[in-house]
Amino acid sequence: MHPPILLLTTPGWSTSEDGSARAWSPVAGLGPKPAHLNAEELSKTTGHWALVETDGPRAVISVDRMRSLPIVFTRVDGQWIIADDIESMRTMLPSWEADVEQARLFDHLGYAVGGETLVAGVHSLEAGQRVTLHPDGTMTRVHYAPYARTARFSTPEEFDIAFSGALDSTIDRLLEASGERQLVVPLSGGLDSRLLLAWLVKRKAPRILAFTYGRKGSSETAISRRVAQALGVEWFSIELVPEEMRRVWASAEGAAFRKANWRGTSLPHIQDWFALRQIRERSLVDDDAIFLPGHTIVGNMHDDDRLLAPGVRAAGIAETIAHHHACAHGSPDALDGIGAFADAIRSAGREAGYDGSPESVLSWVEWFNVRERQAKYINNSMRPYEYFGFTWAAPMLDLEVWNTWLDGSVELTRDRKWYAGFTDRIYGEVTRTDAAPEYFDGASNSHGLPPRAHEALLRGMRLARLDRVLSRYRSIRRMLTHPMAFEAFAHPASPVEQAIYFASGGTSVGLWARLFLENRWGSDAKIVPERARG
């Protein structure tokens, strides 16, 4: 029997002296050394990492709970092939065919589900998972750290202390690993990046830089600038120019980016793409800068509070999870009856220890979102940093913050109210101001009317049952002139075609997923396997 073939091409891998273990981390010092670790040791490993251990024809693959690096694997002619980029194994596969069921799921979600990919016969490592690949061709999958609440902290005061300690630990470890390297925070007008930036200032990080991107005149850009100024942090902005974005997206350069960043399980995460391209071309940050996105474990319940009411049955929870996620085309019941989707939702409930308690309901809903959408699509936003030659770290998805969030009671973690208050307090302490923080609300649109006139208009429209029409109109208008210029990524769909699609309830992600599956997104580059027709 032959040893596994390892196609590990992403920068950041190190190898043990005997060559039997390989560890990956985007920043040296923020992950384990290459070694053989058991499940308990993995559950206590901090940082962002992936680990590949080999023993003759046997291999063990592990990844952290945020799935920092997508690992895929398959078996060809009695030999395991393991890769950190599915493109590197394309020529080694006997065929490049679509997994039809996963393609249907991808169409409605923007990512593959469970431990599979869009390519038939190629599997993926899930978040927080350890997979043993046996010489006989079988595999054993283990989630080494359960996603379950302890409810250790039930008062805001004690949770404040615990959460502060977790942030101190993870930020201090980052500062030790980064040394004098520049730390760059993509700053939005919301909570997460603001808290992260304030904490860096609080812990006296030596070299901080923040930036924001958006269309000309974006209110989010203006708010972010004021946040950076209040915190005393150097800041710059990138103006998103839809015409230029559309031109490059439809070129060979755009196709190369898509091919390098889909990794077999997700749409390429494109929101940062144009800004990072500008930053690299204009040398706006240091070459060895570390980008710190504000992705967080906080807030993955998505305000489904009704699921926490007494008497809600497991079937209703599973249905709500399904309908919440499968809405990219405005048809949340489109995936009803798809076995792989139902299995993934049920398995998330088992892994979260669902027993009918509010704690387990909250854990189930959050874990499905964290394991699927966040780990595969949202965290795929790390790939563009790597594509442009930068490194990254995600402190608010590190072990201490993750575990502390699960130690909070349902009352404190069911929504973002406690977290918003915590962020406001820290921001006020660091900026030394009592003024109410200013946040960006992308959904607000009063058309410049005085508050009373605006409310009177809304009341009248509700009585006339026109409020839903207005809401849909606003939604369509926003997507066609998005603050992040998302419409520029809809090529070759024209503005009229986009408007018709959005009017049917579709979303930008749904449109991108459909174009990507058809190999028409931006250009006709053949990236994903063609789906069987019929």
Disulfide bonds with the S-S distance in Angstrom:
none
